[in-house]
Amino acid sequence: MPAPDSLIFNEQKFCHVTPLIYELHWLPIRYRIEFKILLITFKILNFLAPFYLSSLISLRLPSKYNLRNSSDKVLLSYPRFKSKATLGDRSFTCAAPKLWNALPFDIRSASTVSIFKAKLKTHLFRHAFNCNFSFLNSL
């Protein structure tokens, strides 16, 4: 049975997969995981997720100082405990605030799930393929 890439693209079995992923407009695995974490976080913040998930994250309390990020009401607070370097940073409680706070404000402040997903996928796709445009010359 031929490999899926040879069926879809008529390519060799051992060809490089990055240009094919780009052409299909798929996210690489790492960015797909980030997409899922951020989508769940968006749903939690908009009360579209189960309650047991909403207990894992919390919004950052407003600062008593007049700082630039004080006006941003959609930032998450980081966990107060020290996570283990190997597995703790991969937990939802640690990963969600880090990824969420790194997003641009216009993506975090999206009004609906469909708008958020479209903006987020575009953002992650640009970030994923920003450094690897050298292979595009061969397409």
FENVEN-V295629 format. One record per residue. N is the residue number from 1. PSI is psi in radians with two decimals (999 if undefined). Layout:
n->{N	N}
psi->{PSI	PSI}
This chain:
n->{1	2	3	4	5	6	7	8	9	10	11	12	13	14	15	16	17	18	19	20	21	22	23	24	25	26	27	28	29	30	31	32	33	34	35	36	37	38	39	40	41	42	43	44	45	46	47	48	49	50	51	52	53	54	55	56	57	58	59	60	61	62	63	64	65	66	67	68	69	70	71	72	73	74	75	76	77	78	79	80	81	82	83	84	85	86	87	88	89	90	91	92	93	94	95	96	97	98	99	100	101	102	103	104	105	106	107	108	109	110	111	112	113	114	115	116	117	118	119	120	121	122	123	124	125	126	127	128	129	130	131	132	133	134	135	136	137	138	139}
psi->{2.27	2.69	2.67	-0.62	-0.52	-0.46	-0.75	-0.78	-0.09	0.80	2.95	2.80	-0.63	0.54	2.83	2.34	-0.32	-0.80	-0.55	-0.71	-0.72	-0.78	-0.61	-0.14	0.72	2.64	2.50	2.80	-0.82	-0.76	-0.48	-0.68	-0.77	-0.70	-0.81	-0.76	-0.78	-0.59	-0.74	-0.71	-0.77	-0.76	-0.64	-0.82	-0.38	0.31	0.68	0.07	2.82	2.71	-0.64	-0.44	-0.60	-0.33	-0.13	-0.38	2.80	2.66	2.61	2.33	2.53	2.50	2.61	-0.20	2.70	1.41	2.84	-0.75	0.05	-0.49	-0.27	1.89	-0.05	0.61	2.55	2.63	2.54	2.66	2.61	-0.24	2.73	2.09	2.71	2.56	-0.45	-0.90	-0.43	-0.63	-0.27	-0.14	2.71	-0.66	-0.59	-0.69	-0.66	-0.88	-0.66	-0.81	-0.73	-0.81	-0.35	-0.23	2.61	2.68	-0.66	-0.48	-0.77	-0.51	0.37	2.59	-0.54	2.90	-0.72	-0.69	-0.74	-0.80	-0.73	-0.81	-0.71	-0.77	-0.70	-0.75	-0.83	-0.62	-0.76	-0.69	-0.66	-0.68	0.19	-0.72	-0.24	0.76	-0.01	-0.49	-0.28	-0.36	-0.39	-0.10	999}
